[in-house]
Amino acid sequence: MARKMTIELTIPGSFKGEPIFYFMVKNYDIIPNIIEASFSTEMGWAIVEIQGEYEEVKSLIGFLESKGVEVKTR
């Protein structure tokens, strides 16, 4: 069953230059909708609505956290 939720991401500066949203689509079959975001050389943050199957969402969040991205669900 598809799940739709909003997440807040705090992204370390080490992700600069990495296509994080492309990974969501390509590797996790997630549809992201960026609601608001800001990025600098030190860090970034984003509020993203994501839609996908429960296991895909769960796997994506685990991947992001393992890379040092702080994930808060709304």
C-alpha positions as CSV (number, residue, x, y, z in Angstrom):
1,M,0.0,0.0,0.0
2,A,1.4,3.4,-1.0
3,R,2.2,5.7,1.8
4,K,2.4,9.5,1.7
5,M,4.2,11.5,4.4
6,T,6.2,14.6,5.0
7,I,9.7,14.5,6.2
8,E,12.2,17.1,7.3
9,L,15.8,16.5,6.3
10,T,18.9,18.1,7.8
11,I,21.7,17.4,5.3
12,P,25.4,17.5,6.1
13,G,27.6,19.6,3.8
14,S,29.4,16.4,2.7
15,F,26.3,15.7,0.6
16,K,27.0,18.7,-1.6
17,G,27.3,17.6,-5.1
18,E,25.5,14.3,-4.5
19,P,22.1,13.8,-6.2
20,I,20.2,12.8,-3.1
21,F,16.8,13.3,-4.6
22,Y,17.8,11.3,-7.7
23,F,18.8,8.4,-5.3
24,M,15.3,8.5,-3.8
25,V,13.7,8.0,-7.2
26,K,16.2,5.6,-8.7
27,N,17.0,3.4,-5.8
28,Y,13.9,3.5,-3.6
29,D,11.0,4.0,-6.0
30,I,9.9,7.1,-4.1
31,I,8.2,10.1,-5.5
32,P,9.6,13.2,-3.7
33,N,7.9,16.6,-3.8
34,I,10.2,19.3,-2.4
35,I,8.0,21.7,-0.4
36,E,10.8,24.0,0.8
37,A,14.6,23.7,0.9
38,S,17.8,25.7,1.5
39,F,21.4,24.6,0.9
40,S,24.7,26.2,1.7
41,T,28.3,24.9,1.7
42,E,28.0,23.8,5.4
43,M,24.6,22.1,5.4
44,G,21.2,22.0,3.9
45,W,17.6,21.3,5.0
46,A,14.5,20.3,3.1
47,I,10.9,19.7,3.8
48,V,9.9,16.9,1.4
49,E,6.6,15.1,0.8
50,I,7.3,11.5,-0.2
51,Q,5.1,8.9,-1.6
52,G,5.9,5.2,-1.9
53,E,5.3,1.7,-0.5
54,Y,5.9,1.4,3.3
55,E,9.0,-0.8,3.0
56,E,10.5,1.6,0.4
57,V,9.9,4.6,2.7
58,K,11.4,2.7,5.6
59,S,14.5,1.6,3.6
60,L,15.0,5.2,2.3
61,I,14.9,6.7,5.8
62,G,17.4,4.1,7.1
63,F,19.7,4.8,4.2
64,L,19.6,8.6,4.8
65,E,20.2,8.2,8.5
66,S,23.1,5.9,7.8
67,K,24.7,8.7,5.7
68,G,24.3,11.2,8.6
69,V,21.1,12.9,7.3
70,E,18.8,13.8,10.2
71,V,15.3,12.7,9.3
72,K,12.2,13.9,11.2
73,T,8.7,12.7,10.2
74,R,5.7,14.9,10.4
